[in-house]
Amino acid sequence: MLRNSLGTPPPLIPSKHKDLHPQMAELASSPTEKTTLSARVKNLWHRLIALESSPRAIALGTSVGIFVAFSPTVGLHMLLAAALATALRANPIPAAAMAWITNPITIAPIFTLTYKIGIVFWTPRSHLGVEEQLKRLLYQLTHRSETLSVTDSLHEIMRLGSDFLMPLLIGGAMLGLALAALSYPIVLWAVVRARQSIAWKRYLRTQHRKE
């Protein structure tokens, strides 16, 4: 732990992070003229660490959202992610946000990848027409996303039958679980380090004002 002539710093991760929240919230809401992707990601990151929640709850919520995002429950991703995160005592906000990994832009490559992973473990009774049905489904979900309701989206998937659904479910579960497990320790470490850094900078500024 860092020390200097100014004294001994307070604990790096204060209880419940309530004393860190005002400063982190200020960072997250500070205006910026940048509209680049990196600026938006940085702003979202500031909002994430500003949540009044433990690093574990934020990391777990992120992992839950990633896992649900790869399921074929199109239209219900955010609701399911938030509900599952709440049940697991994780933060539902990052869960709902990460559920948007699957969106009209990314759904085609994600569904194609999860289907191909799934057929390794579940062999369809017949491959005839399945690939064409997959292409038609992805076209519907990609180009008609604004007009399709949640019910319509789920109906489009269900009507393809088990030859399509089972590989999609298995592939999505395996890929989602792997990425969720990988993201948890990374997000946990990043949130802890970010909050430690903010706490230390606040402490140094406080000591400087006392001089």
Secondary structure, DSSP 8 states (H G I E B T S, - for coil): ---BTTB----SS-GGGTTTHHHHHHHHH------SHHHHHHHHHHHHHTSSS-HHHHHHHHHHHHHHHTSS-TT-HHHHHHHHHHHTT--HHHHHHHGGGSSTTTHHHHHHHHHHHHHHHS--S--TTHHHHHHHHHHHHHHSTTT--HHHHHHHHHTT-HHHHHHHHHHHHHHHHHHHHHHHHHHHHHHHHHHHHHHHHHHHHHHHHH-
